[in-house]
């Protein structure tokens, strides 16, 4: 069926990265709070076997907790995460 439909199998990490890129685009387009999607991004990351491309987004909940403990503002964290999302869309991998 897949061949007849012109589809091909892709590795799980690539599929997860594609889904994360779509989600990142939605979050940015609709100006949504990226932390509302931290769990979805984390699940994509671990279900795909922890690919490097999603590592920074897969640990958002932990990063947010640590940032709060170190006194970083919510505005700084939002800016950081939005940059990660833009990098993922542009390159497929968030930049550090």
Backbone as XML, in Angstrom:
<?xml version="1.0"?>
<chain id="A" units="angstrom">
  <residue number="1" name="UNK">
    <atom name="N" x="0.817" y="-1.198" z="0.000"/>
    <atom name="CA" x="0.000" y="0.000" z="0.000"/>
    <atom name="C" x="0.858" y="1.258" z="0.000"/>
  </residue>
  <residue number="2" name="UNK">
    <atom name="N" x="1.892" y="1.281" z="0.820"/>
    <atom name="CA" x="2.709" y="2.496" z="0.918"/>
    <atom name="C" x="3.347" y="2.845" z="-0.418"/>
  </residue>
  <residue number="3" name="UNK">
    <atom name="N" x="3.870" y="1.831" z="-1.117"/>
    <atom name="CA" x="4.491" y="2.086" z="-2.415"/>
    <atom name="C" x="3.457" y="2.601" z="-3.413"/>
  </residue>
  <residue number="4" name="UNK">
    <atom name="N" x="2.275" y="2.005" z="-3.394"/>
    <atom name="CA" x="1.216" y="2.431" z="-4.308"/>
    <atom name="C" x="0.814" y="3.876" z="-4.059"/>
  </residue>
  <residue number="5" name="UNK">
    <atom name="N" x="0.869" y="4.296" z="-2.813"/>
    <atom name="CA" x="0.489" y="5.668" z="-2.455"/>
    <atom name="C" x="1.658" y="6.640" z="-2.586"/>
  </residue>
  <residue number="6" name="UNK">
    <atom name="N" x="2.839" y="6.129" z="-2.957"/>
    <atom name="CA" x="4.011" y="6.987" z="-3.085"/>
    <atom name="C" x="4.634" y="7.364" z="-1.754"/>
  </residue>
  <residue number="7" name="UNK">
    <atom name="N" x="4.386" y="6.550" z="-0.750"/>
    <atom name="CA" x="4.917" y="6.819" z="0.592"/>
    <atom name="C" x="6.140" y="5.961" z="0.848"/>
  </residue>
  <residue number="8" name="UNK">
    <atom name="N" x="7.001" y="6.428" z="1.745"/>
    <atom name="CA" x="8.152" y="5.629" z="2.131"/>
    <atom name="C" x="8.301" y="5.671" z="3.645"/>
  </residue>
  <residue number="9" name="UNK">
    <atom name="N" x="8.913" y="4.655" z="4.173"/>
    <atom name="CA" x="9.184" y="4.601" z="5.612"/>
    <atom name="C" x="10.327" y="5.553" z="5.933"/>
  </residue>
  <residue number="10" name="UNK">
    <atom name="N" x="10.201" y="6.221" z="7.063"/>
    <atom name="CA" x="11.284" y="7.080" z="7.537"/>
    <atom name="C" x="11.611" y="6.671" z="8.965"/>
  </residue>
  <residue number="11" name="UNK">
    <atom name="N" x="12.837" y="6.928" z="9.402"/>
    <atom name="CA" x="13.204" y="6.581" z="10.781"/>
    <atom name="C" x="12.329" y="7.330" z="11.796"/>
  </residue>
  <residue number="12" name="UNK">
    <atom name="N" x="12.126" y="6.709" z="12.933"/>
    <atom name="CA" x="11.279" y="7.283" z="13.977"/>
    <atom name="C" x="11.772" y="8.655" z="14.422"/>
  </residue>
  <residue number="13" name="UNK">
    <atom name="N" x="13.100" y="8.832" z="14.564"/>
    <atom name="CA" x="13.607" y="10.137" z="15.004"/>
    <atom name="C" x="13.309" y="11.224" z="13.979"/>
  </residue>
  <residue number="14" name="UNK">
    <atom name="N" x="13.367" y="10.883" z="12.697"/>
    <atom name="CA" x="13.031" y="11.864" z="11.662"/>
    <atom name="C" x="11.546" y="12.211" z="11.694"/>
  </residue>
  <residue number="15" name="UNK">
    <atom name="N" x="10.708" y="11.209" z="11.897"/>
    <atom name="CA" x="9.270" y="11.458" z="11.992"/>
    <atom name="C" x="8.949" y="12.356" z="13.185"/>
  </residue>
  <residue number="16" name="UNK">
    <atom name="N" x="9.573" y="12.071" z="14.324"/>
    <atom name="CA" x="9.339" y="12.877" z="15.524"/>
    <atom name="C" x="9.805" y="14.316" z="15.306"/>
  </residue>
  <residue number="17" name="UNK">
    <atom name="N" x="10.925" y="14.482" z="14.630"/>
    <atom name="CA" x="11.430" y="15.825" z="14.355"/>
    <atom name="C" x="10.475" y="16.576" z="13.432"/>
  </residue>
  <residue number="18" name="UNK">
    <atom name="N" x="9.921" y="15.888" z="12.460"/>
    <atom name="CA" x="8.946" y="16.535" z="11.564"/>
    <atom name="C" x="7.705" y="16.991" z="12.326"/>
  </residue>
  <residue number="19" name="UNK">
    <atom name="N" x="7.221" y="16.125" z="13.212"/>
    <atom name="CA" x="6.047" y="16.487" z="14.018"/>
    <atom name="C" x="6.387" y="17.672" z="14.930"/>
  </residue>
  <residue number="20" name="UNK">
    <atom name="N" x="7.559" y="17.637" z="15.539"/>
    <atom name="CA" x="7.976" y="18.743" z="16.416"/>
    <atom name="C" x="8.103" y="20.045" z="15.629"/>
  </residue>
  <residue number="21" name="UNK">
    <atom name="N" x="8.590" y="19.975" z="14.404"/>
    <atom name="CA" x="8.694" y="21.184" z="13.576"/>
    <atom name="C" x="7.310" y="21.752" z="13.276"/>
  </residue>
  <residue number="22" name="UNK">
    <atom name="N" x="6.357" y="20.885" z="12.988"/>
    <atom name="CA" x="4.990" y="21.357" z="12.741"/>
    <atom name="C" x="4.411" y="22.007" z="13.994"/>
  </residue>
  <residue number="23" name="UNK">
    <atom name="N" x="4.626" y="21.378" z="15.138"/>
    <atom name="CA" x="4.140" y="21.930" z="16.399"/>
    <atom name="C" x="4.820" y="23.266" z="16.698"/>
  </residue>
  <residue number="24" name="UNK">
    <atom name="N" x="6.118" y="23.340" z="16.444"/>
    <atom name="CA" x="6.856" y="24.593" z="16.660"/>
    <atom name="C" x="6.274" y="25.711" z="15.793"/>
  </residue>
  <residue number="25" name="UNK">
    <atom name="N" x="5.986" y="25.393" z="14.555"/>
    <atom name="CA" x="5.395" y="26.389" z="13.663"/>
    <atom name="C" x="4.052" y="26.876" z="14.164"/>
  </residue>
  <residue number="26" name="UNK">
    <atom name="N" x="3.230" y="25.959" z="14.647"/>
    <atom name="CA" x="1.920" y="26.334" z="15.185"/>
    <atom name="C" x="2.078" y="27.232" z="16.416"/>
  </residue>
  <residue number="27" name="UNK">
    <atom name="N" x="2.982" y="26.860" z="17.305"/>
    <atom name="CA" x="3.201" y="27.650" z="18.522"/>
    <atom name="C" x="3.618" y="29.075" z="18.157"/>
  </residue>
  <residue number="28" name="UNK">
    <atom name="N" x="4.519" y="29.201" z="17.211"/>
    <atom name="CA" x="5.004" y="30.536" z="16.822"/>
    <atom name="C" x="3.945" y="31.321" z="16.054"/>
  </residue>
  <residue number="29" name="UNK">
    <atom name="N" x="3.282" y="30.672" z="15.103"/>
    <atom name="CA" x="2.253" y="31.366" z="14.293"/>
    <atom name="C" x="1.114" y="31.896" z="15.153"/>
  </residue>
  <residue number="30" name="UNK">
    <atom name="N" x="0.691" y="31.076" z="16.095"/>
    <atom name="CA" x="-0.475" y="31.425" z="16.911"/>
    <atom name="C" x="-0.091" y="32.095" z="18.225"/>
  </residue>
  <residue number="31" name="UNK">
    <atom name="N" x="1.211" y="32.363" z="18.389"/>
    <atom name="CA" x="1.727" y="33.019" z="19.590"/>
    <atom name="C" x="1.253" y="32.317" z="20.869"/>
  </residue>
  <residue number="32" name="UNK">
    <atom name="N" x="1.405" y="30.994" z="20.869"/>
    <atom name="CA" x="1.002" y="30.181" z="22.011"/>
    <atom name="C" x="2.137" y="30.101" z="23.028"/>
  </residue>
  <residue number="33" name="UNK">
    <atom name="N" x="1.792" y="29.750" z="24.227"/>
    <atom name="CA" x="2.806" y="29.566" z="25.269"/>
    <atom name="C" x="3.504" y="28.233" z="25.022"/>
  </residue>
  <residue number="34" name="UNK">
    <atom name="N" x="4.793" y="28.250" z="24.678"/>
    <atom name="CA" x="5.475" y="26.989" z="24.369"/>
    <atom name="C" x="5.531" y="26.022" z="25.547"/>
  </residue>
  <residue number="35" name="UNK">
    <atom name="N" x="5.456" y="26.535" z="26.756"/>
    <atom name="CA" x="5.497" y="25.647" z="27.914"/>
    <atom name="C" x="4.220" y="24.825" z="28.053"/>
  </residue>
  <residue number="36" name="UNK">
    <atom name="N" x="3.142" y="25.277" z="27.412"/>
    <atom name="CA" x="1.916" y="24.481" z="27.392"/>
    <atom name="C" x="2.104" y="23.204" z="26.567"/>
  </residue>
  <residue number="37" name="UNK">
    <atom name="N" x="3.148" y="23.149" z="25.763"/>
    <atom name="CA" x="3.415" y="22.011" z="24.884"/>
    <atom name="C" x="4.669" y="21.240" z="25.297"/>
  </residue>
  <residue number="38" name="UNK">
    <atom name="N" x="5.196" y="21.558" z="26.455"/>
    <atom name="CA" x="6.426" y="20.910" z="26.920"/>
    <atom name="C" x="6.267" y="19.399" z="27.052"/>
  </residue>
  <residue number="39" name="UNK">
    <atom name="N" x="5.130" y="18.956" z="27.524"/>
    <atom name="CA" x="4.918" y="17.516" z="27.681"/>
    <atom name="C" x="4.874" y="16.817" z="26.329"/>
  </residue>
  <residue number="40" name="UNK">
    <atom name="N" x="4.177" y="17.406" z="25.361"/>
    <atom name="CA" x="4.125" y="16.800" z="24.018"/>
    <atom name="C" x="5.514" y="16.708" z="23.406"/>
  </residue>
  <residue number="41" name="UNK">
    <atom name="N" x="6.307" y="17.754" z="23.569"/>
    <atom name="CA" x="7.664" y="17.751" z="23.019"/>
    <atom name="C" x="8.536" y="16.720" z="23.731"/>
  </residue>
  <residue number="42" name="UNK">
    <atom name="N" x="8.350" y="16.593" z="25.034"/>
    <atom name="CA" x="9.109" y="15.598" z="25.788"/>
    <atom name="C" x="8.751" y="14.179" z="25.339"/>
  </residue>
  <residue number="43" name="UNK">
    <atom name="N" x="7.465" y="13.922" z="25.147"/>
    <atom name="CA" x="7.024" y="12.593" z="24.722"/>
    <atom name="C" x="7.569" y="12.270" z="23.325"/>
  </residue>
  <residue number="44" name="UNK">
    <atom name="N" x="7.527" y="13.229" z="22.420"/>
    <atom name="CA" x="8.115" y="13.012" z="21.094"/>
    <atom name="C" x="9.586" y="12.636" z="21.218"/>
  </residue>
  <residue number="45" name="UNK">
    <atom name="N" x="10.290" y="13.344" z="22.078"/>
    <atom name="CA" x="11.722" y="13.121" z="22.270"/>
    <atom name="C" x="12.007" y="11.706" z="22.771"/>
  </residue>
  <residue number="46" name="UNK">
    <atom name="N" x="11.316" y="11.287" z="23.845"/>
    <atom name="CA" x="11.652" y="9.973" z="24.408"/>
    <atom name="C" x="11.097" y="8.829" z="23.580"/>
  </residue>
  <residue number="47" name="UNK">
    <atom name="N" x="9.932" y="9.020" z="22.938"/>
    <atom name="CA" x="9.394" y="7.928" z="22.114"/>
    <atom name="C" x="10.235" y="7.685" z="20.872"/>
  </residue>
  <residue number="48" name="UNK">
    <atom name="N" x="10.957" y="8.715" z="20.422"/>
    <atom name="CA" x="11.821" y="8.584" z="19.246"/>
    <atom name="C" x="13.220" y="8.107" z="19.627"/>
  </residue>
  <residue number="49" name="UNK">
    <atom name="N" x="13.440" y="7.818" z="20.896"/>
    <atom name="CA" x="14.745" y="7.320" z="21.320"/>
    <atom name="C" x="15.731" y="8.416" z="21.669"/>
  </residue>
  <residue number="50" name="UNK">
    <atom name="N" x="15.245" y="9.562" z="22.083"/>
    <atom name="CA" x="16.069" y="10.687" z="22.534"/>
    <atom name="C" x="16.989" y="11.251" z="21.442"/>
  </residue>
  <residue number="51" name="UNK">
    <atom name="N" x="16.436" y="11.582" z="20.281"/>
    <atom name="CA" x="17.309" y="12.144" z="19.238"/>
    <atom name="C" x="17.850" y="13.506" z="19.644"/>
  </residue>
  <residue number="52" name="UNK">
    <atom name="N" x="19.072" y="13.777" z="19.274"/>
    <atom name="CA" x="19.721" y="15.050" z="19.594"/>
    <atom name="C" x="18.918" y="16.244" z="19.077"/>
  </residue>
  <residue number="53" name="UNK">
    <atom name="N" x="18.297" y="16.092" z="17.928"/>
    <atom name="CA" x="17.555" y="17.203" z="17.322"/>
    <atom name="C" x="16.447" y="17.724" z="18.234"/>
  </residue>
  <residue number="54" name="UNK">
    <atom name="N" x="15.940" y="16.883" z="19.118"/>
    <atom name="CA" x="14.835" y="17.291" z="19.990"/>
    <atom name="C" x="15.219" y="17.413" z="21.454"/>
  </residue>
  <residue number="55" name="UNK">
    <atom name="N" x="16.482" y="17.219" z="21.764"/>
    <atom name="CA" x="16.912" y="17.197" z="23.160"/>
    <atom name="C" x="16.563" y="18.480" z="23.904"/>
  </residue>
  <residue number="56" name="UNK">
    <atom name="N" x="16.889" y="19.627" z="23.342"/>
    <atom name="CA" x="16.653" y="20.888" z="24.053"/>
    <atom name="C" x="15.168" y="21.140" z="24.276"/>
  </residue>
  <residue number="57" name="UNK">
    <atom name="N" x="14.337" y="20.711" z="23.345"/>
    <atom name="CA" x="12.898" y="20.876" z="23.521"/>
    <atom name="C" x="12.307" y="19.768" z="24.381"/>
  </residue>
  <residue number="58" name="UNK">
    <atom name="N" x="12.943" y="18.618" z="24.398"/>
    <atom name="CA" x="12.454" y="17.501" z="25.198"/>
    <atom name="C" x="12.672" y="17.676" z="26.684"/>
  </residue>
  <residue number="59" name="UNK">
    <atom name="N" x="13.525" y="18.604" z="27.057"/>
    <atom name="CA" x="13.816" y="18.826" z="28.485"/>
    <atom name="C" x="13.291" y="20.181" z="28.981"/>
  </residue>
  <residue number="60" name="UNK">
    <atom name="N" x="12.306" y="20.736" z="28.287"/>
    <atom name="CA" x="11.808" y="22.070" z="28.662"/>
    <atom name="C" x="11.286" y="22.153" z="30.091"/>
  </residue>
  <residue number="61" name="UNK">
    <atom name="N" x="10.599" y="21.139" z="30.528"/>
    <atom name="CA" x="10.054" y="21.206" z="31.896"/>
    <atom name="C" x="11.175" y="21.282" z="32.921"/>
  </residue>
  <residue number="62" name="UNK">
    <atom name="N" x="12.202" y="20.480" z="32.723"/>
    <atom name="CA" x="13.354" y="20.520" z="33.631"/>
    <atom name="C" x="14.068" y="21.863" z="33.536"/>
  </residue>
  <residue number="63" name="UNK">
    <atom name="N" x="14.266" y="22.330" z="32.309"/>
    <atom name="CA" x="14.947" y="23.610" z="32.109"/>
    <atom name="C" x="14.189" y="24.756" z="32.764"/>
  </residue>
  <residue number="64" name="UNK">
    <atom name="N" x="12.880" y="24.718" z="32.663"/>
    <atom name="CA" x="12.069" y="25.777" z="33.267"/>
    <atom name="C" x="12.218" y="25.762" z="34.785"/>
  </residue>
  <residue number="65" name="UNK">
    <atom name="N" x="12.173" y="24.581" z="35.353"/>
    <atom name="CA" x="12.328" y="24.462" z="36.804"/>
    <atom name="C" x="13.682" y="25.004" z="37.248"/>
  </residue>
  <residue number="66" name="UNK">
    <atom name="N" x="14.743" y="24.598" z="36.555"/>
    <atom name="CA" x="16.085" y="25.071" z="36.907"/>
    <atom name="C" x="16.214" y="26.588" z="36.723"/>
  </residue>
  <residue number="67" name="UNK">
    <atom name="N" x="15.628" y="27.101" z="35.655"/>
    <atom name="CA" x="15.688" y="28.547" z="35.409"/>
    <atom name="C" x="14.988" y="29.315" z="36.527"/>
  </residue>
  <residue number="68" name="UNK">
    <atom name="N" x="13.847" y="28.796" z="36.960"/>
    <atom name="CA" x="13.123" y="29.450" z="38.048"/>
    <atom name="C" x="13.941" y="29.416" z="39.330"/>
  </residue>
  <residue number="69" name="UNK">
    <atom name="N" x="14.611" y="28.302" z="39.578"/>
    <atom name="CA" x="15.456" y="28.188" z="40.775"/>
    <atom name="C" x="16.614" y="29.176" z="40.747"/>
  </residue>
  <residue number="70" name="UNK">
    <atom name="N" x="17.083" y="29.512" z="39.554"/>
    <atom name="CA" x="18.202" y="30.435" z="39.407"/>
    <atom name="C" x="17.751" y="31.875" z="39.145"/>
  </residue>
  <residue number="71" name="UNK">
    <atom name="N" x="16.460" y="32.128" z="39.288"/>
    <atom name="CA" x="15.954" y="33.489" z="39.209"/>
    <atom name="C" x="15.766" y="34.055" z="37.804"/>
  </residue>
  <residue number="72" name="UNK">
    <atom name="N" x="15.793" y="33.207" z="36.788"/>
    <atom name="CA" x="15.542" y="33.716" z="35.431"/>
    <atom name="C" x="14.080" y="34.092" z="35.300"/>
  </residue>
  <residue number="73" name="UNK">
    <atom name="N" x="13.829" y="35.156" z="34.576"/>
    <atom name="CA" x="12.456" y="35.622" z="34.409"/>
    <atom name="C" x="11.709" y="34.766" z="33.387"/>
  </residue>
  <residue number="74" name="UNK">
    <atom name="N" x="10.402" y="34.782" z="33.502"/>
    <atom name="CA" x="9.546" y="34.068" z="32.552"/>
    <atom name="C" x="9.765" y="34.623" z="31.138"/>
  </residue>
  <residue number="75" name="UNK">
    <atom name="N" x="9.945" y="35.919" z="31.043"/>
    <atom name="CA" x="10.171" y="36.552" z="29.736"/>
    <atom name="C" x="11.457" y="36.027" z="29.093"/>
  </residue>
  <residue number="76" name="UNK">
    <atom name="N" x="12.513" y="35.888" z="29.878"/>
    <atom name="CA" x="13.769" y="35.337" z="29.355"/>
    <atom name="C" x="13.595" y="33.897" z="28.886"/>
  </residue>
  <residue number="77" name="UNK">
    <atom name="N" x="12.871" y="33.119" z="29.670"/>
    <atom name="CA" x="12.643" y="31.725" z="29.290"/>
    <atom name="C" x="11.798" y="31.623" z="28.023"/>
  </residue>
  <residue number="78" name="UNK">
    <atom name="N" x="10.783" y="32.452" z="27.925"/>
    <atom name="CA" x="9.943" y="32.442" z="26.715"/>
    <atom name="C" x="10.781" y="32.786" z="25.486"/>
  </residue>
  <residue number="79" name="UNK">
    <atom name="N" x="11.629" y="33.785" z="25.621"/>
    <atom name="CA" x="12.491" y="34.202" z="24.506"/>
    <atom name="C" x="13.439" y="33.064" z="24.118"/>
  </residue>
  <residue number="80" name="UNK">
    <atom name="N" x="14.019" y="32.399" z="25.102"/>
    <atom name="CA" x="14.927" y="31.273" z="24.868"/>
    <atom name="C" x="14.213" y="30.141" z="24.115"/>
  </residue>
  <residue number="81" name="UNK">
    <atom name="N" x="13.025" y="29.787" z="24.581"/>
    <atom name="CA" x="12.299" y="28.671" z="23.969"/>
    <atom name="C" x="11.825" y="29.046" z="22.565"/>
  </residue>
  <residue number="82" name="UNK">
    <atom name="N" x="11.385" y="30.271" z="22.384"/>
    <atom name="CA" x="10.959" y="30.688" z="21.037"/>
    <atom name="C" x="12.130" y="30.628" z="20.060"/>
  </residue>
  <residue number="83" name="UNK">
    <atom name="N" x="13.321" y="30.952" z="20.533"/>
    <atom name="CA" x="14.498" y="30.841" z="19.664"/>
    <atom name="C" x="14.784" y="29.380" z="19.326"/>
  </residue>
  <residue number="84" name="UNK">
    <atom name="N" x="14.641" y="28.494" z="20.303"/>
    <atom name="CA" x="14.809" y="27.060" z="20.028"/>
    <atom name="C" x="13.817" y="26.586" z="18.971"/>
  </residue>
  <residue number="85" name="UNK">
    <atom name="N" x="12.573" y="27.052" z="19.077"/>
    <atom name="CA" x="11.545" y="26.666" z="18.106"/>
    <atom name="C" x="11.877" y="27.189" z="16.709"/>
  </residue>
  <residue number="86" name="UNK">
    <atom name="N" x="12.314" y="28.439" z="16.628"/>
    <atom name="CA" x="12.688" y="29.004" z="15.326"/>
    <atom name="C" x="13.869" y="28.258" z="14.721"/>
  </residue>
  <residue number="87" name="UNK">
    <atom name="N" x="14.845" y="27.904" z="15.561"/>
    <atom name="CA" x="16.000" y="27.148" z="15.078"/>
    <atom name="C" x="15.585" y="25.762" z="14.568"/>
  </residue>
  <residue number="88" name="UNK">
    <atom name="N" x="14.681" y="25.124" z="15.267"/>
    <atom name="CA" x="14.198" y="23.806" z="14.847"/>
    <atom name="C" x="13.529" y="23.902" z="13.484"/>
  </residue>
  <residue number="89" name="UNK">
    <atom name="N" x="12.716" y="24.909" z="13.289"/>
    <atom name="CA" x="12.028" y="25.086" z="12.001"/>
    <atom name="C" x="13.047" y="25.370" z="10.897"/>
  </residue>
  <residue number="90" name="UNK">
    <atom name="N" x="14.021" y="26.206" z="11.196"/>
    <atom name="CA" x="14.994" y="26.624" z="10.173"/>
    <atom name="C" x="15.974" y="25.514" z="9.804"/>
  </residue>
  <residue number="91" name="UNK">
    <atom name="N" x="16.421" y="24.748" z="10.785"/>
    <atom name="CA" x="17.512" y="23.810" z="10.530"/>
    <atom name="C" x="17.174" y="22.370" z="10.858"/>
  </residue>
  <residue number="92" name="UNK">
    <atom name="N" x="16.102" y="22.143" z="11.577"/>
    <atom name="CA" x="15.794" y="20.798" z="12.026"/>
    <atom name="C" x="16.402" y="20.459" z="13.374"/>
  </residue>
  <residue number="93" name="UNK">
    <atom name="N" x="17.245" y="21.358" z="13.897"/>
    <atom name="CA" x="17.887" y="21.145" z="15.192"/>
    <atom name="C" x="17.994" y="22.468" z="15.937"/>
  </residue>
  <residue number="94" name="UNK">
    <atom name="N" x="17.518" y="22.542" z="17.187"/>
    <atom name="CA" x="17.717" y="23.788" z="17.941"/>
    <atom name="C" x="19.194" y="24.040" z="18.154"/>
  </residue>
  <residue number="95" name="UNK">
    <atom name="N" x="19.603" y="25.292" z="18.032"/>
    <atom name="CA" x="21.004" y="25.668" z="18.273"/>
    <atom name="C" x="21.188" y="25.927" z="19.753"/>
  </residue>
  <residue number="96" name="UNK">
    <atom name="N" x="22.390" y="25.672" z="20.211"/>
    <atom name="CA" x="22.685" y="25.937" z="21.634"/>
    <atom name="C" x="23.293" y="27.296" z="21.768"/>
  </residue>
</chain>
